[in-house]
């Protein structure tokens, strides 16, 4: 007989209180009106599990991740965290789930609006742009590593430290920011309307490396996604030239 998912009521209630943090729960997935609520996502993933301790750790861990994204990337538009949540669950035991969640929270702190880097969105992480670019540099070594695997988290930790050093030296591309401005090292405008327009179109033409809205995390790295995104932005009239 199939077991019933065991999500303690207090954890369910805590997740339900996080739904407003996701705003409109926008999704880039073609045909999907919005991303699932945190509670709906947890119920879908743990369905059939009888491991109450693991379910509790998963609900708490996903809540911590959602809070970290919302707190460190308050302008984040898209909330397709289905595959990230699935990877969190698949981390294994309750302690392993907690460790995974802490790694993601740490990355949010390192790259978000409270850091020296001050990136505006978590989109490049959630949809695999950072990961695909990394794999393409050494595909023979990295093709088997997923966008939410520990090895890639280790790389991002190192990348964060490198970028902070560049900022400290007032590097031309990663210079020190003025006031509360956000960092944009890309060649295209990333204000919210432009960000939304561009990434919804990228999903429609299948130029997003990681289909983060799918639990199986369908992904590919073998196209120059960063360049293709910039070219599409240029065709949409969103180019900005050199910038932060």
Secondary structure, 3 states (H helix, E strand, C coil): CCCCCCCCHHHHHHHHCCHHHHCCCECCCCCCCCCCCHHHHHHHHHCCCCCHHHHHHHHHHHHHHHHHHHHHCCCCCECCCHHHHHHHHHCCCHHHHHHHHHHHHHHHHHHCCCCCCCECCCHHHHCCHHHHHHHHHCHHHHCCCCCCCHHHHHHHHHHHHHHHHHHHCCCCCCCCCCCCCCECCCCECCCHHHHHHHHHHHHHCCCCCECCCCCCCCECCCCCHHHHHHHHHHHCCCECCCCC
